[in-house]
Amino acid sequence: MEMNVRFAPETTDYLEELVTVLYQNGYFSWLDASKKYVAGLVEDIKHRLPLRPRRPAPPYFNRYGRGMYYASFPKNKHTTWYAFFRMYQKDGELYYQVRYITNNHVAAQHLL
C-alpha cells in the first residue's frame, strides 16, 4: 500500500507565511535561509511522517479537525515541530492529510 502526504490549503498558507515570519523576527538573517528552513521542514514531513510514531491529538487541537494524530519533528536542540494530521484510505492508498503545524514554543503546554 502506497502512502501519500498531503497538506491542507490552510497549512500550505501557514508554511508560506512562516518563511516571512521567521525572517522578519530575526530567526534568519537572510530570506533565502528562512525559505530553505521551511522547505526542509516540509520535505521532512513529506518523507518521514508515515514512519514517525504518532499520538492522538489532544482535544485542544479539535479546532483543526477531529480524530487527528500528531507526530514530532525535532529541528534543533531548542525547536521541535509538530504535524497534526488525519489518515484515510482511498483507492487502496493510505493518505496523510496535514491539517496543522506548530512548534514547541507555541503549543508545548497543550501537549503535556
N, C-alpha and C positions, 0 to 999 in steps of 0.2 A: 504494500500500500504506500503510495507516494504521499509526502507531507508538504503542504504549502503554507507559507506565512504571508498573510495579507494585512495591510494597515488600513483601518477605518479612515475615512476622509478627515475627520476631526483630529486624528492622531497625526496624519501627514501634515496638516496645517500647523499643529503644535511643533513638530520637528523643524519645519521651515522657520517658524518664529524663534525657536530655540537658538538657531545659528546667530541671529541678531542679538538676542538677549545675552548670550554668553560673551559675545564680543563687546557689546555696549557696557556690560557690567564689569569688564576688565578681567574676565577669566582667561581670555586670549588677547594677545597684543595685535594679532592680525586676523582679519576676517577670514582669510583662507584657512588659518589654523582652526578656527571655530567650525568652518564647513567640514574640514577633514575629521574633526572630533565627532560631529553629529553623523556624518556618513559612516564612520567606523562603528558607532553605536547601532545604526540601522543594519549594517552588514552583520554585526554580532548577533542581533536579534533574529534576523532572517535565517542565519545558518545554524544558530545554536539553540533557539527556542524549543524545537522539538526534542532536544537532548537534555535540556535543563530540568532539574527537579521542579515540580510545580506544587503550589499550595493553593487551597481555596482562598479567594479574596475575602477579606473581612467585610461585614455589612456596610461599612462606611463607603466602600467603593461601588455599591449598587447603583449609584447615580450614573455610572458609566456602562451599566448593563448587569443583569442578574446572572447568576450561575457562572461567574468568571473565576479564573485562576490567575496566579501571578508567578513570575519567575524573576530571579535576580541576576544582574549583570554587573559585577564589580568592574570599575574602570580604573581606579587607582586606590591608594590606601584611605582616601577620605570620601570617595563618592561611589555609591552603588546605585545603579538604575534598576527600576522595576517595570516590567512589561505586564500589563493586565490584559487578559485575552479570554476569548471563548473558543471552544473547539467544536467542530461539526464535520460530518461526513457528507459528501455529495459525489455521486457517480463513482463510488469506490475510492475516493481520495479523502484524506484527512486534512482539514484546513484549520489553521490557527488564525483567528482574527484579532489583531491587537487593537484594543479599544481605548487604551490609556497608557501613558508612560509618565513616570515621575522618578524622583530620586530620594535618597535617604534624608536629604536636607529639608525636603518638603513633607514627606509622608511617614517618616520613621515612627512617629507617635501613634499612627493608625495601624501599624503592622505588628506591634508588640502584643 
